Amino acid sequence: MKGLIFVVQEHNASHLHYDLRLEVNGVLKSWAVPKEPPMEFGVRRLAIMVEDHNINYAGFEGVIPEGEYGAGSVKIWDKGTYAPFNKEEDVSDSLKNGSVKIVLDGKKLKGKYNLVRINKEKNDWLFFKDK
């Protein structure tokens, strides 16, 4: 599947979490996921939207030094490409509307996934695999 970049980085900062990143309009839209991303249907994960990252960050693995934001180790947990489930859909419009349906093609995460905003003020979303 040819598509846009997605990456999940395991980030061992003050708390171990996973950073989900989707390429949208030349940047990486990003969410912090407190628990391991869902690999099977029925598992829902909280995903907290955080600031956009530079597209070059998709390949980053290493250590963020003490004293810097996000200090700790970062390694790639999964990566691949993704596309909107509905080919006519624009992911940036879906993000604004609070419901993103995508197809992931990674080593661990494969198939249809949803990101649904559940609290606009707190940037809280649910991330889960679809049937």
Secondary structure, DSSP 8 states (H G I E B T S, - for coil): ---EEEEEEEEESSSEEEEEEEEETTEEEEEEESS----STT-EEEEEEEEEEEGGGGG--EEE-TTSTT-EEEEEEEEEEEEESSTT--HHHHHHHTEEEEEEEESS-EEEEEEEEEETTTTEEEEEE--
